[in-house]
Amino acid sequence: MTMHEKLPVVKSVTVSVSGMSCGSCVRHIQKALEELGGVEASEVNLAAREVTVSFDPQKTDVDAIVSAIRKSGYAAETPSEQE
């Protein structure tokens, strides 16, 4: 990579999610996020009721991530963004 090429920007956001109760719930949310373009990775913490998502802000945004979680049947709160 040359000095003039830009590294891809990846943002991370943690979303509070309620309604998860088992491993199947975790997989359901991960699948919904995998289907959303621009999501690089997701980590669901069942005990903390949180999902941390790394994403490309040029391909998706926080609202789309929250919407995907809600559409999969879980309540998701508007998150606090992290760099």
N, C-alpha and C positions, 0 to 999 in steps of 0.2 A: 504494500500500500504506500502510495506516495504522500508527501506532506499536504498535497492539495486535495486529496480525497477525504471526505468526511466520514467519520465513523457513524453508524446508524444510532439514532437516539432511541433509547429504551427508557420508559418511565415505569414506575412501580406504584401501585395503589393497594391499600388494604381496605376491604369492604366488610362491614359487620353483617352477618347473615343469621337469621333466626329460622327455626323450623327444621334444622338438620338434627338427625338423631342416630344415624348409623353410617357404616361404610358405604352402603348403597347410595345414601344421600350425597356423600363426598364424590363418588364416581359420577353421579348424575350432574352435579355442578361442574365438575371438571370437563365432562363431555360437552356441556353447553358452551363452556368457554373455549374449548378446542375448536368448535365449529364457527366461532367468531373470528373473522379475519383480523390479523394484527396482534393476536395474543401470542406472546413468545413462550410464556410459562405460567402455571398457576399452582398454588400450594394451598390446600384447604386444611385448616386446623379445626377439627371437630370440637375439641375441648374448649377452645377460645371463641368458637363461633365466628371465625374470620376466614376470609379468602384473600390471599395476597396474589396479585396479578402483575406480571411484567408484560408490557405491551408497547407496540410501535405507535406513537401518537399521530403519525401520518396516515395510519390505516384504520385506527379505531380510537375511541375515547372513553372516559370514565362513564358517561351516561349510557353508552352502548353496553359496557361491561355490567353495570347495575341492571340494565334492562334484560340482558341475557340470563342473569341469575333469577330475576323476578319471573321471567317467562318459564323458567324451569320449575317453578312452583315454590320458591322460597322468598321470604321477606329480606330485602337488602336495603341497608341504610346508605345514604350518601356518604362516601368515604372522605378521609383526609389524604391528600396526595403526598407522596414522598418522591424525592429525586434519587 
